[in-house]
Amino acid sequence: MVTPLTLQRKRAKIAEKKRRIAKAKTEAAEYQKLLASRLKEQREKRSESLAKIRSRLSAASKPSIVA
């Protein structure tokens, strides 16, 4: 039997499902943004440390000229 109450509950269930899907999408987007920023920070940190190592190695390999 289809009553106004059953139709109302059906609409509410569908609306809740849509809300959950939208919330999951926004949270997934935020998480991807967070991961991207962390990955960028890791890359920058690694490139800085490699640059330090390279500069130390190049400074050590150059003969120092003593006058």
PDBQT receptor file of N, H, CA, C and O in Angstrom, charges set to zero:
ATOM      1  N   MET A   1       0.836  -1.178   0.000  1.00  0.00    +0.000 N 
ATOM      2  CA  MET A   1       0.000   0.000   0.000  1.00  0.00    +0.000 C 
ATOM      3  C   MET A   1       0.887   1.251   0.000  1.00  0.00    +0.000 C 
ATOM      4  O   MET A   1       1.793   1.372   0.825  1.00  0.00    +0.000 OA
ATOM      5  N   VAL A   2       0.636   2.139  -0.886  1.00  0.00    +0.000 N 
ATOM      6  H   VAL A   2      -0.100   2.041  -1.556  1.00  0.00    +0.000 HD
ATOM      7  CA  VAL A   2       1.437   3.356  -1.002  1.00  0.00    +0.000 C 
ATOM      8  C   VAL A   2       0.692   4.496  -0.319  1.00  0.00    +0.000 C 
ATOM      9  O   VAL A   2      -0.372   4.933  -0.757  1.00  0.00    +0.000 OA
ATOM     10  N   THR A   3       1.293   4.955   0.770  1.00  0.00    +0.000 N 
ATOM     11  H   THR A   3       2.158   4.600   1.126  1.00  0.00    +0.000 HD
ATOM     12  CA  THR A   3       0.692   6.066   1.511  1.00  0.00    +0.000 C 
ATOM     13  C   THR A   3       1.600   7.277   1.399  1.00  0.00    +0.000 C 
ATOM     14  O   THR A   3       2.754   7.141   0.992  1.00  0.00    +0.000 OA
ATOM     15  N   PRO A   4       1.114   8.441   1.746  1.00  0.00    +0.000 N 
ATOM     16  CA  PRO A   4       1.976   9.623   1.729  1.00  0.00    +0.000 C 
ATOM     17  C   PRO A   4       3.199   9.470   2.633  1.00  0.00    +0.000 C 
ATOM     18  O   PRO A   4       4.266  10.008   2.337  1.00  0.00    +0.000 OA
ATOM     19  N   LEU A   5       3.042   8.734   3.734  1.00  0.00    +0.000 N 
ATOM     20  H   LEU A   5       2.175   8.296   3.975  1.00  0.00    +0.000 HD
ATOM     21  CA  LEU A   5       4.163   8.529   4.650  1.00  0.00    +0.000 C 
ATOM     22  C   LEU A   5       5.253   7.675   4.007  1.00  0.00    +0.000 C 
ATOM     23  O   LEU A   5       6.438   7.973   4.154  1.00  0.00    +0.000 OA
ATOM     24  N   THR A   6       4.864   6.614   3.293  1.00  0.00    +0.000 N 
ATOM     25  H   THR A   6       3.901   6.372   3.173  1.00  0.00    +0.000 HD
ATOM     26  CA  THR A   6       5.875   5.785   2.634  1.00  0.00    +0.000 C 
ATOM     27  C   THR A   6       6.591   6.568   1.542  1.00  0.00    +0.000 C 
ATOM     28  O   THR A   6       7.796   6.405   1.350  1.00  0.00    +0.000 OA
ATOM     29  N   LEU A   7       5.865   7.409   0.832  1.00  0.00    +0.000 N 
ATOM     30  H   LEU A   7       4.886   7.542   0.988  1.00  0.00    +0.000 HD
ATOM     31  CA  LEU A   7       6.504   8.236  -0.197  1.00  0.00    +0.000 C 
ATOM     32  C   LEU A   7       7.462   9.237   0.434  1.00  0.00    +0.000 C 
ATOM     33  O   LEU A   7       8.538   9.505  -0.101  1.00  0.00    +0.000 OA
ATOM     34  N   GLN A   8       7.061   9.786   1.576  1.00  0.00    +0.000 N 
ATOM     35  H   GLN A   8       6.187   9.568   2.010  1.00  0.00    +0.000 HD
ATOM     36  CA  GLN A   8       7.924  10.740   2.278  1.00  0.00    +0.000 C 
ATOM     37  C   GLN A   8       9.204  10.050   2.741  1.00  0.00    +0.000 C 
ATOM     38  O   GLN A   8      10.296  10.603   2.608  1.00  0.00    +0.000 OA
ATOM     39  N   ARG A   9       9.067   8.846   3.283  1.00  0.00    +0.000 N 
ATOM     40  H   ARG A   9       8.180   8.398   3.392  1.00  0.00    +0.000 HD
ATOM     41  CA  ARG A   9      10.244   8.098   3.742  1.00  0.00    +0.000 C 
ATOM     42  C   ARG A   9      11.154   7.749   2.567  1.00  0.00    +0.000 C 
ATOM     43  O   ARG A   9      12.379   7.792   2.686  1.00  0.00    +0.000 OA
ATOM     44  N   LYS A  10      10.551   7.406   1.443  1.00  0.00    +0.000 N 
ATOM     45  H   LYS A  10       9.556   7.371   1.346  1.00  0.00    +0.000 HD
ATOM     46  CA  LYS A  10      11.340   7.087   0.250  1.00  0.00    +0.000 C 
ATOM     47  C   LYS A  10      12.130   8.315  -0.212  1.00  0.00    +0.000 C 
ATOM     48  O   LYS A  10      13.314   8.215  -0.533  1.00  0.00    +0.000 OA
ATOM     49  N   ARG A  11      11.463   9.471  -0.242  1.00  0.00    +0.000 N 
ATOM     50  H   ARG A  11      10.501   9.552   0.019  1.00  0.00    +0.000 HD
ATOM     51  CA  ARG A  11      12.156  10.708  -0.628  1.00  0.00    +0.000 C 
ATOM     52  C   ARG A  11      13.283  11.027   0.345  1.00  0.00    +0.000 C 
ATOM     53  O   ARG A  11      14.369  11.440  -0.063  1.00  0.00    +0.000 OA
ATOM     54  N   ALA A  12      13.021  10.833   1.631  1.00  0.00    +0.000 N 
ATOM     55  H   ALA A  12      12.140  10.498   1.963  1.00  0.00    +0.000 HD
ATOM     56  CA  ALA A  12      14.041  11.118   2.644  1.00  0.00    +0.000 C 
ATOM     57  C   ALA A  12      15.236  10.186   2.483  1.00  0.00    +0.000 C 
ATOM     58  O   ALA A  12      16.384  10.609   2.621  1.00  0.00    +0.000 OA
ATOM     59  N   LYS A  13      14.964   8.920   2.193  1.00  0.00    +0.000 N 
ATOM     60  H   LYS A  13      14.032   8.576   2.082  1.00  0.00    +0.000 HD
ATOM     61  CA  LYS A  13      16.041   7.944   2.010  1.00  0.00    +0.000 C 
ATOM     62  C   LYS A  13      16.899   8.312   0.801  1.00  0.00    +0.000 C 
ATOM     63  O   LYS A  13      18.127   8.238   0.853  1.00  0.00    +0.000 OA
ATOM     64  N   ILE A  14      16.246   8.705  -0.276  1.00  0.00    +0.000 N 
ATOM     65  H   ILE A  14      15.249   8.765  -0.319  1.00  0.00    +0.000 HD
ATOM     66  CA  ILE A  14      16.973   9.096  -1.488  1.00  0.00    +0.000 C 
ATOM     67  C   ILE A  14      17.794  10.360  -1.235  1.00  0.00    +0.000 C 
ATOM     68  O   ILE A  14      18.936  10.465  -1.682  1.00  0.00    +0.000 OA
ATOM     69  N   ALA A  15      17.206  11.316  -0.516  1.00  0.00    +0.000 N 
ATOM     70  H   ALA A  15      16.279  11.230  -0.153  1.00  0.00    +0.000 HD
ATOM     71  CA  ALA A  15      17.925  12.555  -0.211  1.00  0.00    +0.000 C 
ATOM     72  C   ALA A  15      19.144  12.271   0.660  1.00  0.00    +0.000 C 
ATOM     73  O   ALA A  15      20.208  12.855   0.451  1.00  0.00    +0.000 OA
ATOM     74  N   GLU A  16      18.993  11.380   1.634  1.00  0.00    +0.000 N 
ATOM     75  H   GLU A  16      18.129  10.906   1.804  1.00  0.00    +0.000 HD
ATOM     76  CA  GLU A  16      20.117  11.024   2.507  1.00  0.00    +0.000 C 
ATOM     77  C   GLU A  16      21.223  10.343   1.706  1.00  0.00    +0.000 C 
ATOM     78  O   GLU A  16      22.405  10.601   1.932  1.00  0.00    +0.000 OA
ATOM     79  N   LYS A  17      20.848   9.492   0.790  1.00  0.00    +0.000 N 
ATOM     80  H   LYS A  17      19.887   9.283   0.607  1.00  0.00    +0.000 HD
ATOM     81  CA  LYS A  17      21.823   8.817  -0.058  1.00  0.00    +0.000 C 
ATOM     82  C   LYS A  17      22.604   9.834  -0.892  1.00  0.00    +0.000 C 
ATOM     83  O   LYS A  17      23.824   9.735  -1.023  1.00  0.00    +0.000 OA
ATOM     84  N   LYS A  18      21.886  10.818  -1.457  1.00  0.00    +0.000 N 
ATOM     85  H   LYS A  18      20.895  10.899  -1.351  1.00  0.00    +0.000 HD
ATOM     86  CA  LYS A  18      22.551  11.858  -2.249  1.00  0.00    +0.000 C 
ATOM     87  C   LYS A  18      23.494  12.686  -1.383  1.00  0.00    +0.000 C 
ATOM     88  O   LYS A  18      24.590  13.045  -1.815  1.00  0.00    +0.000 OA
ATOM     89  N   ARG A  19      23.060  12.989  -0.152  1.00  0.00    +0.000 N 
ATOM     90  H   ARG A  19      22.170  12.697   0.198  1.00  0.00    +0.000 HD
ATOM     91  CA  ARG A  19      23.921  13.753   0.763  1.00  0.00    +0.000 C 
ATOM     92  C   ARG A  19      25.193  12.983   1.082  1.00  0.00    +0.000 C 
ATOM     93  O   ARG A  19      26.285  13.551   1.097  1.00  0.00    +0.000 OA
ATOM     94  N   ARG A  20      25.045  11.675   1.340  1.00  0.00    +0.000 N 
ATOM     95  H   ARG A  20      24.157  11.214   1.328  1.00  0.00    +0.000 HD
ATOM     96  CA  ARG A  20      26.220  10.853   1.649  1.00  0.00    +0.000 C 
ATOM     97  C   ARG A  20      27.193  10.816   0.473  1.00  0.00    +0.000 C 
ATOM     98  O   ARG A  20      28.406  10.905   0.662  1.00  0.00    +0.000 OA
ATOM     99  N   ILE A  21      26.662  10.685  -0.732  1.00  0.00    +0.000 N 
ATOM    100  H   ILE A  21      25.677  10.612  -0.886  1.00  0.00    +0.000 HD
ATOM    101  CA  ILE A  21      27.513  10.635  -1.923  1.00  0.00    +0.000 C 
ATOM    102  C   ILE A  21      28.251  11.961  -2.102  1.00  0.00    +0.000 C 
ATOM    103  O   ILE A  21      29.448  11.975  -2.393  1.00  0.00    +0.000 OA
ATOM    104  N   ALA A  22      27.540  13.067  -1.929  1.00  0.00    +0.000 N 
ATOM    105  H   ALA A  22      26.569  13.056  -1.693  1.00  0.00    +0.000 HD
ATOM    106  CA  ALA A  22      28.163  14.384  -2.081  1.00  0.00    +0.000 C 
ATOM    107  C   ALA A  22      29.240  14.598  -1.024  1.00  0.00    +0.000 C 
ATOM    108  O   ALA A  22      30.313  15.122  -1.322  1.00  0.00    +0.000 OA
ATOM    109  N   LYS A  23      28.954  14.194   0.205  1.00  0.00    +0.000 N 
ATOM    110  H   LYS A  23      28.083  13.769   0.447  1.00  0.00    +0.000 HD
ATOM    111  CA  LYS A  23      29.930  14.342   1.290  1.00  0.00    +0.000 C 
ATOM    112  C   LYS A  23      31.172  13.507   1.010  1.00  0.00    +0.000 C 
ATOM    113  O   LYS A  23      32.293  13.970   1.220  1.00  0.00    +0.000 OA
ATOM    114  N   ALA A  24      30.980  12.288   0.542  1.00  0.00    +0.000 N 
ATOM    115  H   ALA A  24      30.069  11.912   0.371  1.00  0.00    +0.000 HD
ATOM    116  CA  ALA A  24      32.106  11.416   0.229  1.00  0.00    +0.000 C 
ATOM    117  C   ALA A  24      32.962  12.016  -0.884  1.00  0.00    +0.000 C 
ATOM    118  O   ALA A  24      34.189  11.939  -0.833  1.00  0.00    +0.000 OA
ATOM    119  N   LYS A  25      32.321  12.611  -1.886  1.00  0.00    +0.000 N 
ATOM    120  H   LYS A  25      31.324  12.673  -1.927  1.00  0.00    +0.000 HD
ATOM    121  CA  LYS A  25      33.077  13.225  -2.985  1.00  0.00    +0.000 C 
ATOM    122  C   LYS A  25      33.911  14.401  -2.491  1.00  0.00    +0.000 C 
ATOM    123  O   LYS A  25      35.077  14.537  -2.859  1.00  0.00    +0.000 OA
ATOM    124  N   THR A  26      33.311  15.257  -1.653  1.00  0.00    +0.000 N 
ATOM    125  H   THR A  26      32.363  15.148  -1.354  1.00  0.00    +0.000 HD
ATOM    126  CA  THR A  26      34.063  16.418  -1.166  1.00  0.00    +0.000 C 
ATOM    127  C   THR A  26      35.207  15.983  -0.265  1.00  0.00    +0.000 C 
ATOM    128  O   THR A  26      36.300  16.545  -0.338  1.00  0.00    +0.000 OA
ATOM    129  N   GLU A  27      34.967  14.976   0.593  1.00  0.00    +0.000 N 
ATOM    130  H   GLU A  27      34.080  14.519   0.652  1.00  0.00    +0.000 HD
ATOM    131  CA  GLU A  27      36.037  14.493   1.457  1.00  0.00    +0.000 C 
ATOM    132  C   GLU A  27      37.151  13.851   0.644  1.00  0.00    +0.000 C 
ATOM    133  O   GLU A  27      38.326  14.016   0.973  1.00  0.00    +0.000 OA
ATOM    134  N   ALA A  28      36.805  13.128  -0.406  1.00  0.00    +0.000 N 
ATOM    135  H   ALA A  28      35.851  12.994  -0.673  1.00  0.00    +0.000 HD
ATOM    136  CA  ALA A  28      37.814  12.514  -1.263  1.00  0.00    +0.000 C 
ATOM    137  C   ALA A  28      38.645  13.583  -1.960  1.00  0.00    +0.000 C 
ATOM    138  O   ALA A  28      39.860  13.437  -2.094  1.00  0.00    +0.000 OA
ATOM    139  N   ALA A  29      38.002  14.649  -2.402  1.00  0.00    +0.000 N 
ATOM    140  H   ALA A  29      37.015  14.768  -2.293  1.00  0.00    +0.000 HD
ATOM    141  CA  ALA A  29      38.730  15.737  -3.059  1.00  0.00    +0.000 C 
ATOM    142  C   ALA A  29      39.679  16.419  -2.080  1.00  0.00    +0.000 C 
ATOM    143  O   ALA A  29      40.819  16.723  -2.430  1.00  0.00    +0.000 OA
ATOM    144  N   GLU A  30      39.216  16.659  -0.859  1.00  0.00    +0.000 N 
ATOM    145  H   GLU A  30      38.290  16.412  -0.575  1.00  0.00    +0.000 HD
ATOM    146  CA  GLU A  30      40.074  17.273   0.154  1.00  0.00    +0.000 C 
ATOM    147  C   GLU A  30      41.264  16.378   0.461  1.00  0.00    +0.000 C 
ATOM    148  O   GLU A  30      42.386  16.863   0.606  1.00  0.00    +0.000 OA
ATOM    149  N   TYR A  31      41.026  15.074   0.561  1.00  0.00    +0.000 N 
ATOM    150  H   TYR A  31      40.115  14.680   0.443  1.00  0.00    +0.000 HD
ATOM    151  CA  TYR A  31      42.099  14.134   0.861  1.00  0.00    +0.000 C 
ATOM    152  C   TYR A  31      43.121  14.105  -0.270  1.00  0.00    +0.000 C 
ATOM    153  O   TYR A  31      44.324  14.066  -0.012  1.00  0.00    +0.000 OA
ATOM    154  N   GLN A  32      42.666  14.123  -1.506  1.00  0.00    +0.000 N 
ATOM    155  H   GLN A  32      41.689  14.155  -1.716  1.00  0.00    +0.000 HD
ATOM    156  CA  GLN A  32      43.586  14.144  -2.641  1.00  0.00    +0.000 C 
ATOM    157  C   GLN A  32      44.433  15.413  -2.637  1.00  0.00    +0.000 C 
ATOM    158  O   GLN A  32      45.621  15.378  -2.956  1.00  0.00    +0.000 OA
ATOM    159  N   LYS A  33      43.807  16.538  -2.270  1.00  0.00    +0.000 N 
ATOM    160  H   LYS A  33      42.841  16.566  -2.011  1.00  0.00    +0.000 HD
ATOM    161  CA  LYS A  33      44.538  17.794  -2.189  1.00  0.00    +0.000 C 
ATOM    162  C   LYS A  33      45.609  17.716  -1.102  1.00  0.00    +0.000 C 
ATOM    163  O   LYS A  33      46.731  18.185  -1.292  1.00  0.00    +0.000 OA
ATOM    164  N   LEU A  34      45.255  17.120   0.035  1.00  0.00    +0.000 N 
ATOM    165  H   LEU A  34      44.344  16.739   0.189  1.00  0.00    +0.000 HD
ATOM    166  CA  LEU A  34      46.200  16.955   1.135  1.00  0.00    +0.000 C 
ATOM    167  C   LEU A  34      47.362  16.063   0.716  1.00  0.00    +0.000 C 
ATOM    168  O   LEU A  34      48.521  16.375   0.990  1.00  0.00    +0.000 OA
ATOM    169  N   LEU A  35      47.052  14.956   0.053  1.00  0.00    +0.000 N 
ATOM    170  H   LEU A  35      46.110  14.702  -0.170  1.00  0.00    +0.000 HD
ATOM    171  CA  LEU A  35      48.105  14.058  -0.409  1.00  0.00    +0.000 C 
ATOM    172  C   LEU A  35      49.024  14.756  -1.403  1.00  0.00    +0.000 C 
ATOM    173  O   LEU A  35      50.241  14.576  -1.353  1.00  0.00    +0.000 OA
ATOM    174  N   ALA A  36      48.460  15.538  -2.291  1.00  0.00    +0.000 N 
ATOM    175  H   ALA A  36      47.472  15.684  -2.332  1.00  0.00    +0.000 HD
ATOM    176  CA  ALA A  36      49.270  16.241  -3.285  1.00  0.00    +0.000 C 
ATOM    177  C   ALA A  36      50.209  17.232  -2.610  1.00  0.00    +0.000 C 
ATOM    178  O   ALA A  36      51.374  17.345  -2.992  1.00  0.00    +0.000 OA
ATOM    179  N   SER A  37      49.709  17.948  -1.610  1.00  0.00    +0.000 N 
ATOM    180  H   SER A  37      48.763  17.856  -1.300  1.00  0.00    +0.000 HD
ATOM    181  CA  SER A  37      50.565  18.924  -0.927  1.00  0.00    +0.000 C 
ATOM    182  C   SER A  37      51.670  18.220  -0.151  1.00  0.00    +0.000 C 
ATOM    183  O   SER A  37      52.808  18.689  -0.135  1.00  0.00    +0.000 OA
ATOM    184  N   ARG A  38      51.350  17.099   0.494  1.00  0.00    +0.000 N 
ATOM    185  H   ARG A  38      50.425  16.718   0.482  1.00  0.00    +0.000 HD
ATOM    186  CA  ARG A  38      52.384  16.354   1.227  1.00  0.00    +0.000 C 
ATOM    187  C   ARG A  38      53.431  15.793   0.280  1.00  0.00    +0.000 C 
ATOM    188  O   ARG A  38      54.623  15.813   0.588  1.00  0.00    +0.000 OA
ATOM    189  N   LEU A  39      52.997  15.297  -0.862  1.00  0.00    +0.000 N 
ATOM    190  H   LEU A  39      52.029  15.281  -1.111  1.00  0.00    +0.000 HD
ATOM    191  CA  LEU A  39      53.933  14.760  -1.843  1.00  0.00    +0.000 C 
ATOM    192  C   LEU A  39      54.847  15.863  -2.367  1.00  0.00    +0.000 C 
ATOM    193  O   LEU A  39      56.043  15.643  -2.557  1.00  0.00    +0.000 OA
ATOM    194  N   LYS A  40      54.286  17.044  -2.598  1.00  0.00    +0.000 N 
ATOM    195  H   LYS A  40      53.315  17.222  -2.443  1.00  0.00    +0.000 HD
ATOM    196  CA  LYS A  40      55.079  18.178  -3.066  1.00  0.00    +0.000 C 
ATOM    197  C   LYS A  40      56.115  18.564  -2.014  1.00  0.00    +0.000 C 
ATOM    198  O   LYS A  40      57.270  18.829  -2.348  1.00  0.00    +0.000 OA
ATOM    199  N   GLU A  41      55.706  18.598  -0.734  1.00  0.00    +0.000 N 
ATOM    200  H   GLU A  41      54.768  18.383  -0.462  1.00  0.00    +0.000 HD
ATOM    201  CA  GLU A  41      56.642  18.923   0.339  1.00  0.00    +0.000 C 
ATOM    202  C   GLU A  41      57.764  17.899   0.407  1.00  0.00    +0.000 C 
ATOM    203  O   GLU A  41      58.926  18.263   0.585  1.00  0.00    +0.000 OA
ATOM    204  N   GLN A  42      57.424  16.615   0.268  1.00  0.00    +0.000 N 
ATOM    205  H   GLN A  42      56.480  16.319   0.124  1.00  0.00    +0.000 HD
ATOM    206  CA  GLN A  42      58.448  15.576   0.305  1.00  0.00    +0.000 C 
ATOM    207  C   GLN A  42      59.430  15.740  -0.846  1.00  0.00    +0.000 C 
ATOM    208  O   GLN A  42      60.638  15.596  -0.658  1.00  0.00    +0.000 OA
ATOM    209  N   ARG A  43      58.914  16.042  -2.048  1.00  0.00    +0.000 N 
ATOM    210  H   ARG A  43      57.933  16.159  -2.201  1.00  0.00    +0.000 HD
ATOM    211  CA  ARG A  43      59.796  16.244  -3.197  1.00  0.00    +0.000 C 
ATOM    212  C   ARG A  43      60.732  17.423  -2.972  1.00  0.00    +0.000 C 
ATOM    213  O   ARG A  43      61.924  17.344  -3.266  1.00  0.00    +0.000 OA
ATOM    214  N   GLU A  44      60.176  18.533  -2.440  1.00  0.00    +0.000 N 
ATOM    215  H   GLU A  44      59.207  18.597  -2.201  1.00  0.00    +0.000 HD
ATOM    216  CA  GLU A  44      61.002  19.707  -2.182  1.00  0.00    +0.000 C 
ATOM    217  C   GLU A  44      62.074  19.405  -1.141  1.00  0.00    +0.000 C 
ATOM    218  O   GLU A  44      63.230  19.797  -1.299  1.00  0.00    +0.000 OA
ATOM    219  N   LYS A  45      61.688  18.709  -0.083  1.00  0.00    +0.000 N 
ATOM    220  H   LYS A  45      60.749  18.390   0.045  1.00  0.00    +0.000 HD
ATOM    221  CA  LYS A  45      62.637  18.372   0.975  1.00  0.00    +0.000 C 
ATOM    222  C   LYS A  45      63.753  17.489   0.421  1.00  0.00    +0.000 C 
ATOM    223  O   LYS A  45      64.927  17.691   0.732  1.00  0.00    +0.000 OA
ATOM    224  N   ARG A  46      63.378  16.511  -0.400  1.00  0.00    +0.000 N 
ATOM    225  H   ARG A  46      62.425  16.347  -0.653  1.00  0.00    +0.000 HD
ATOM    226  CA  ARG A  46      64.376  15.616  -0.980  1.00  0.00    +0.000 C 
ATOM    227  C   ARG A  46      65.301  16.377  -1.932  1.00  0.00    +0.000 C 
ATOM    228  O   ARG A  46      66.511  16.153  -1.929  1.00  0.00    +0.000 OA
ATOM    229  N   SER A  47      64.745  17.262  -2.736  1.00  0.00    +0.000 N 
ATOM    230  H   SER A  47      63.762  17.444  -2.738  1.00  0.00    +0.000 HD
ATOM    231  CA  SER A  47      65.596  18.004  -3.669  1.00  0.00    +0.000 C 
ATOM    232  C   SER A  47      66.549  18.925  -2.913  1.00  0.00    +0.000 C 
ATOM    233  O   SER A  47      67.695  19.108  -3.323  1.00  0.00    +0.000 OA
ATOM    234  N   GLU A  48      66.072  19.509  -1.799  1.00  0.00    +0.000 N 
ATOM    235  H   GLU A  48      65.141  19.361  -1.466  1.00  0.00    +0.000 HD
ATOM    236  CA  GLU A  48      66.957  20.348  -0.990  1.00  0.00    +0.000 C 
ATOM    237  C   GLU A  48      68.088  19.525  -0.386  1.00  0.00    +0.000 C 
ATOM    238  O   GLU A  48      69.243  19.952  -0.393  1.00  0.00    +0.000 OA
ATOM    239  N   SER A  49      67.760  18.348   0.138  1.00  0.00    +0.000 N 
ATOM    240  H   SER A  49      66.822  18.001   0.144  1.00  0.00    +0.000 HD
ATOM    241  CA  SER A  49      68.807  17.525   0.743  1.00  0.00    +0.000 C 
ATOM    242  C   SER A  49      69.794  17.041  -0.319  1.00  0.00    +0.000 C 
ATOM    243  O   SER A  49      70.996  16.980  -0.065  1.00  0.00    +0.000 OA
ATOM    244  N   LEU A  50      69.294  16.699  -1.504  1.00  0.00    +0.000 N 
ATOM    245  H   LEU A  50      68.317  16.749  -1.711  1.00  0.00    +0.000 HD
ATOM    246  CA  LEU A  50      70.199  16.286  -2.575  1.00  0.00    +0.000 C 
ATOM    247  C   LEU A  50      71.078  17.449  -3.023  1.00  0.00    +0.000 C 
ATOM    248  O   LEU A  50      72.251  17.253  -3.342  1.00  0.00    +0.000 OA
ATOM    249  N   ALA A  51      70.524  18.648  -3.050  1.00  0.00    +0.000 N 
ATOM    250  H   ALA A  51      69.571  18.808  -2.791  1.00  0.00    +0.000 HD
ATOM    251  CA  ALA A  51      71.314  19.818  -3.430  1.00  0.00    +0.000 C 
ATOM    252  C   ALA A  51      72.429  20.057  -2.415  1.00  0.00    +0.000 C 
ATOM    253  O   ALA A  51      73.552  20.393  -2.794  1.00  0.00    +0.000 OA
ATOM    254  N   LYS A  52      72.126  19.885  -1.135  1.00  0.00    +0.000 N 
ATOM    255  H   LYS A  52      71.215  19.612  -0.828  1.00  0.00    +0.000 HD
ATOM    256  CA  LYS A  52      73.151  20.046  -0.103  1.00  0.00    +0.000 C 
ATOM    257  C   LYS A  52      74.260  19.015  -0.280  1.00  0.00    +0.000 C 
ATOM    258  O   LYS A  52      75.446  19.333  -0.188  1.00  0.00    +0.000 OA
ATOM    259  N   ILE A  53      73.849  17.775  -0.536  1.00  0.00    +0.000 N 
ATOM    260  H   ILE A  53      72.886  17.517  -0.610  1.00  0.00    +0.000 HD
ATOM    261  CA  ILE A  53      74.841  16.712  -0.717  1.00  0.00    +0.000 C 
ATOM    262  C   ILE A  53      75.700  17.002  -1.940  1.00  0.00    +0.000 C 
ATOM    263  O   ILE A  53      76.921  16.849  -1.893  1.00  0.00    +0.000 OA
ATOM    264  N   ARG A  54      75.073  17.419  -3.029  1.00  0.00    +0.000 N 
ATOM    265  H   ARG A  54      74.081  17.544  -3.067  1.00  0.00    +0.000 HD
ATOM    266  CA  ARG A  54      75.828  17.720  -4.248  1.00  0.00    +0.000 C 
ATOM    267  C   ARG A  54      76.797  18.879  -4.028  1.00  0.00    +0.000 C 
ATOM    268  O   ARG A  54      77.936  18.842  -4.492  1.00  0.00    +0.000 OA
ATOM    269  N   SER A  55      76.335  19.908  -3.317  1.00  0.00    +0.000 N 
ATOM    270  H   SER A  55      75.409  19.939  -2.940  1.00  0.00    +0.000 HD
ATOM    271  CA  SER A  55      77.216  21.055  -3.098  1.00  0.00    +0.000 C 
ATOM    272  C   SER A  55      78.390  20.658  -2.204  1.00  0.00    +0.000 C 
ATOM    273  O   SER A  55      79.513  21.115  -2.414  1.00  0.00    +0.000 OA
ATOM    274  N   ARG A  56      78.132  19.808  -1.208  1.00  0.00    +0.000 N 
ATOM    275  H   ARG A  56      77.219  19.437  -1.038  1.00  0.00    +0.000 HD
ATOM    276  CA  ARG A  56      79.219  19.339  -0.351  1.00  0.00    +0.000 C 
ATOM    277  C   ARG A  56      80.217  18.515  -1.145  1.00  0.00    +0.000 C 
ATOM    278  O   ARG A  56      81.428  18.667  -0.981  1.00  0.00    +0.000 OA
ATOM    279  N   LEU A  57      79.706  17.639  -2.009  1.00  0.00    +0.000 N 
ATOM    280  H   LEU A  57      78.723  17.515  -2.142  1.00  0.00    +0.000 HD
ATOM    281  CA  LEU A  57      80.591  16.798  -2.806  1.00  0.00    +0.000 C 
ATOM    282  C   LEU A  57      81.389  17.626  -3.803  1.00  0.00    +0.000 C 
ATOM    283  O   LEU A  57      82.579  17.382  -4.001  1.00  0.00    +0.000 OA
ATOM    284  N   SER A  58      80.746  18.601  -4.430  1.00  0.00    +0.000 N 
ATOM    285  H   SER A  58      79.779  18.800  -4.270  1.00  0.00    +0.000 HD
ATOM    286  CA  SER A  58      81.467  19.415  -5.407  1.00  0.00    +0.000 C 
ATOM    287  C   SER A  58      82.498  20.298  -4.708  1.00  0.00    +0.000 C 
ATOM    288  O   SER A  58      83.572  20.545  -5.256  1.00  0.00    +0.000 OA
ATOM    289  N   ALA A  59      82.183  20.770  -3.514  1.00  0.00    +0.000 N 
ATOM    290  H   ALA A  59      81.310  20.568  -3.070  1.00  0.00    +0.000 HD
ATOM    291  CA  ALA A  59      83.140  21.590  -2.769  1.00  0.00    +0.000 C 
ATOM    292  C   ALA A  59      84.317  20.739  -2.309  1.00  0.00    +0.000 C 
ATOM    293  O   ALA A  59      85.449  21.222  -2.271  1.00  0.00    +0.000 OA
ATOM    294  N   ALA A  60      84.069  19.499  -1.964  1.00  0.00    +0.000 N 
ATOM    295  H   ALA A  60      83.150  19.107  -1.994  1.00  0.00    +0.000 HD
ATOM    296  CA  ALA A  60      85.131  18.612  -1.504  1.00  0.00    +0.000 C 
ATOM    297  C   ALA A  60      86.008  18.160  -2.669  1.00  0.00    +0.000 C 
ATOM    298  O   ALA A  60      87.206  17.948  -2.484  1.00  0.00    +0.000 OA
ATOM    299  N   SER A  61      85.447  18.010  -3.845  1.00  0.00    +0.000 N 
ATOM    300  H   SER A  61      84.473  18.182  -3.996  1.00  0.00    +0.000 HD
ATOM    301  CA  SER A  61      86.218  17.522  -4.984  1.00  0.00    +0.000 C 
ATOM    302  C   SER A  61      87.049  18.623  -5.639  1.00  0.00    +0.000 C 
ATOM    303  O   SER A  61      88.035  18.327  -6.314  1.00  0.00    +0.000 OA
ATOM    304  N   LYS A  62      86.664  19.895  -5.451  1.00  0.00    +0.000 N 
ATOM    305  H   LYS A  62      85.863  20.135  -4.902  1.00  0.00    +0.000 HD
ATOM    306  CA  LYS A  62      87.439  20.991  -6.030  1.00  0.00    +0.000 C 
ATOM    307  C   LYS A  62      88.727  21.182  -5.226  1.00  0.00    +0.000 C 
ATOM    308  O   LYS A  62      88.690  21.223  -3.996  1.00  0.00    +0.000 OA
ATOM    309  N   PRO A  63      89.847  21.297  -5.908  1.00  0.00    +0.000 N 
ATOM    310  CA  PRO A  63      91.095  21.539  -5.164  1.00  0.00    +0.000 C 
ATOM    311  C   PRO A  63      91.105  22.975  -4.639  1.00  0.00    +0.000 C 
ATOM    312  O   PRO A  63      90.832  23.930  -5.366  1.00  0.00    +0.000 OA
ATOM    313  N   SER A  64      91.420  23.086  -3.386  1.00  0.00    +0.000 N 
ATOM    314  H   SER A  64      91.642  22.310  -2.796  1.00  0.00    +0.000 HD
ATOM    315  CA  SER A  64      91.461  24.429  -2.801  1.00  0.00    +0.000 C 
ATOM    316  C   SER A  64      92.793  25.071  -3.158  1.00  0.00    +0.000 C 
ATOM    317  O   SER A  64      93.850  24.462  -2.989  1.00  0.00    +0.000 OA
ATOM    318  N   ILE A  65      92.739  26.291  -3.649  1.00  0.00    +0.000 N 
ATOM    319  H   ILE A  65      91.880  26.786  -3.786  1.00  0.00    +0.000 HD
ATOM    320  CA  ILE A  65      93.937  27.010  -4.066  1.00  0.00    +0.000 C 
ATOM    321  C   ILE A  65      94.423  27.835  -2.880  1.00  0.00    +0.000 C 
ATOM    322  O   ILE A  65      93.737  28.737  -2.400  1.00  0.00    +0.000 OA
ATOM    323  N   VAL A  66      95.609  27.504  -2.428  1.00  0.00    +0.000 N 
ATOM    324  H   VAL A  66      96.167  26.772  -2.818  1.00  0.00    +0.000 HD
ATOM    325  CA  VAL A  66      96.192  28.244  -1.309  1.00  0.00    +0.000 C 
ATOM    326  C   VAL A  66      97.293  29.120  -1.879  1.00  0.00    +0.000 C 
ATOM    327  O   VAL A  66      98.206  28.621  -2.536  1.00  0.00    +0.000 OA
ATOM    328  N   ALA A  67      97.218  30.408  -1.637  1.00  0.00    +0.000 N 
ATOM    329  H   ALA A  67      96.476  30.814  -1.103  1.00  0.00    +0.000 HD
ATOM    330  CA  ALA A  67      98.191  31.327  -2.215  1.00  0.00    +0.000 C 
ATOM    331  C   ALA A  67      99.414  31.477  -1.378  1.00  0.00    +0.000 C 
ATOM    332  O   ALA A  67     100.324  32.222  -1.741  1.00  0.00    +0.000 OA
TER     333      ALA A  67
